[in-house]
Amino acid sequence: MIAEYILRFVIGGVAVSIFAVLSDIFRPKSFAGLFGAAPSIALATLGLTVWNQGSGYAAIEGRSMIIGALAFGFYSVVTCQLIKRLHIHSLASTILAGIAWFSCAFLVAWLLLS
């Protein structure tokens, strides 16, 4: 169990370093934040999942990550539209967009997996 945590730490650290280099390449710096922790943690998790559970299970996990990323993109667009166009307060916008995020995730998962 300790070895898995150490391996997760090493894989995550290497992946974070690679994505940090990528973030220095791209401009503007606000865009570079996309290459922060989330992709590296996802890659480390998928690597360990392949090792522990096999590639079939990792494929399901990867597909779930893609669905979540699509839903998060939808969440971002909805939040921006609510704040910029409708001038709704940021807290209310994030709560409403959160409902849209979960709805989108479940809808896409239902459409793809059924």
KALINUR-V959609 format. One record per residue. RES is the residue in three letters. SS is DSSP state (h for helix, s for strand, l for the rest). OMEGA is omega in degrees with one decimal (none if undefined). Layout:
BEGIN
res=RES ss=SS omega=OMEGA
res=RES ss=SS omega=OMEGA
END
This chain:
BEGIN
res=MET ss=l omega=178.1
res=ILE ss=h omega=179.5
res=ALA ss=h omega=178.1
res=GLU ss=h omega=177.8
res=TYR ss=h omega=177.9
res=ILE ss=h omega=178.3
res=LEU ss=h omega=178.1
res=ARG ss=h omega=178.3
res=PHE ss=h omega=-178.8
res=VAL ss=h omega=-179.7
res=ILE ss=h omega=178.7
res=GLY ss=h omega=179.2
res=GLY ss=h omega=178.1
res=VAL ss=h omega=-179.5
res=ALA ss=h omega=177.8
res=VAL ss=h omega=178.7
res=SER ss=h omega=178.6
res=ILE ss=h omega=179.6
res=PHE ss=h omega=175.5
res=ALA ss=h omega=176.4
res=VAL ss=h omega=176.6
res=LEU ss=h omega=-179.4
res=SER ss=h omega=176.0
res=ASP ss=h omega=-179.2
res=ILE ss=h omega=-173.7
res=PHE ss=l omega=177.2
res=ARG ss=l omega=-1.8
res=PRO ss=l omega=-177.8
res=LYS ss=h omega=177.6
res=SER ss=h omega=176.0
res=PHE ss=h omega=-177.4
res=ALA ss=h omega=178.7
res=GLY ss=h omega=176.6
res=LEU ss=h omega=-178.8
res=PHE ss=h omega=-177.8
res=GLY ss=l omega=-169.6
res=ALA ss=h omega=-171.3
res=ALA ss=h omega=179.9
res=PRO ss=h omega=-178.4
res=SER ss=h omega=177.5
res=ILE ss=h omega=177.8
res=ALA ss=h omega=179.2
res=LEU ss=h omega=177.7
res=ALA ss=h omega=179.2
res=THR ss=h omega=178.9
res=LEU ss=h omega=177.6
res=GLY ss=h omega=178.1
res=LEU ss=h omega=177.9
res=THR ss=h omega=176.0
res=VAL ss=h omega=-177.5
res=TRP ss=h omega=-175.3
res=ASN ss=h omega=-171.2
res=GLN ss=h omega=-178.2
res=GLY ss=l omega=-174.3
res=SER ss=h omega=179.0
res=GLY ss=h omega=178.5
res=TYR ss=h omega=178.8
res=ALA ss=h omega=177.7
res=ALA ss=h omega=177.1
res=ILE ss=h omega=178.2
res=GLU ss=h omega=178.5
res=GLY ss=h omega=177.5
res=ARG ss=h omega=177.6
res=SER ss=h omega=177.5
res=MET ss=h omega=178.8
res=ILE ss=h omega=178.4
res=ILE ss=h omega=177.9
res=GLY ss=h omega=178.9
res=ALA ss=h omega=176.6
res=LEU ss=h omega=179.4
res=ALA ss=h omega=178.0
res=PHE ss=h omega=174.5
res=GLY ss=h omega=177.3
res=PHE ss=h omega=176.8
res=TYR ss=h omega=-178.7
res=SER ss=h omega=178.9
res=VAL ss=h omega=-179.7
res=VAL ss=h omega=179.6
res=THR ss=h omega=179.4
res=CYS ss=h omega=-179.3
res=GLN ss=h omega=179.6
res=LEU ss=h omega=-178.2
res=ILE ss=h omega=-173.7
res=LYS ss=h omega=-173.9
res=ARG ss=l omega=-176.2
res=LEU ss=l omega=177.3
res=HIS ss=l omega=176.3
res=ILE ss=l omega=-179.7
res=HIS ss=l omega=-173.9
res=SER ss=h omega=179.1
res=LEU ss=h omega=178.4
res=ALA ss=h omega=179.2
res=SER ss=h omega=-179.3
res=THR ss=h omega=177.0
res=ILE ss=h omega=178.7
res=LEU ss=h omega=179.2
res=ALA ss=h omega=176.0
res=GLY ss=h omega=175.3
res=ILE ss=h omega=177.5
res=ALA ss=h omega=179.6
res=TRP ss=h omega=-179.2
res=PHE ss=h omega=177.8
res=SER ss=h omega=179.0
res=CYS ss=h omega=-179.1
res=ALA ss=h omega=-179.3
res=PHE ss=h omega=178.4
res=LEU ss=h omega=179.6
res=VAL ss=h omega=178.1
res=ALA ss=h omega=179.3
res=TRP ss=h omega=-179.3
res=LEU ss=h omega=-177.0
res=LEU ss=h omega=-172.4
res=LEU ss=h omega=179.8
res=SER ss=l omega=none
END
